[in-house]
Amino acid sequence: MCEASVFRMRGGKEELVLADVEVLRPEGEMIFLKTIFGEQRRVKGRIREMNLVDHHILLDVEDSAGQ
């Protein structure tokens, strides 16, 4: 399986944004996410770290992004 889990930092802890992500695409100030099940989400932020071996992506997400 090649999908990843996407997290954000909140209160000093990692919080799951979306699991089973197969597409992550920067779109200006937004990041488009799509899961293997077709769920789609856009969040305002940027990529902080990607660990492809662990299928773990960490984002810096603005609180006003609907999270």
C-alpha positions as CSV (number, residue, x, y, z in Angstrom):
1,M,0.0,0.0,0.0
2,C,1.3,3.4,-0.9
3,E,-1.2,5.7,0.8
4,A,-0.2,8.0,3.7
5,S,-1.7,9.5,6.8
6,V,-1.6,13.3,6.9
7,F,-1.2,15.1,10.3
8,R,-1.0,18.6,11.6
9,M,0.5,20.0,14.8
10,R,-2.0,21.2,17.4
11,G,-1.2,22.0,21.0
12,G,2.2,20.4,20.7
13,K,0.8,17.1,19.5
14,E,0.2,15.6,16.1
15,E,-3.5,15.4,15.1
16,L,-4.8,13.3,12.1
17,V,-6.1,15.4,9.2
18,L,-6.8,12.6,6.8
19,A,-5.9,8.9,6.5
20,D,-5.4,6.7,3.4
21,V,-4.3,9.7,1.3
22,E,-3.2,8.8,-2.2
23,V,-2.9,12.3,-3.7
24,L,-1.3,15.4,-2.1
25,R,-1.1,18.4,-4.4
26,P,0.0,21.9,-3.4
27,E,-2.3,24.5,-4.9
28,G,-0.9,27.9,-4.0
29,E,-1.6,28.5,-0.3
30,M,-3.9,25.4,-0.3
31,I,-3.0,21.7,-0.2
32,F,-5.4,19.3,-2.0
33,L,-5.8,15.8,-0.4
34,K,-7.6,12.8,-1.9
35,T,-8.0,9.4,-0.2
36,I,-8.1,6.0,-1.9
37,F,-11.9,6.1,-1.1
38,G,-12.4,9.3,-3.1
39,E,-12.8,11.7,-0.1
40,Q,-11.3,15.1,-1.0
41,R,-10.2,18.0,1.2
42,R,-8.4,21.2,0.8
43,V,-6.5,22.8,3.7
44,K,-4.6,26.1,3.9
45,G,-1.0,25.5,4.9
46,R,2.3,24.0,3.8
47,I,4.2,20.7,4.0
48,R,6.5,20.6,7.1
49,E,7.8,17.1,6.6
50,M,7.2,13.9,4.6
51,N,8.5,10.5,5.7
52,L,7.7,8.3,2.8
53,V,9.0,5.1,4.4
54,D,6.6,5.5,7.3
55,H,3.8,6.9,5.1
56,H,3.6,9.9,7.3
57,I,3.1,13.5,6.2
58,L,3.1,16.5,8.6
59,L,1.6,19.8,7.6
60,D,1.7,23.3,9.0
61,V,-2.0,24.1,8.8
62,E,-3.7,27.4,9.6
63,D,-6.6,27.1,12.1
64,S,-8.9,29.0,9.8
65,A,-8.7,26.2,7.2
66,G,-11.7,24.4,8.6
67,Q,-9.9,21.8,10.6
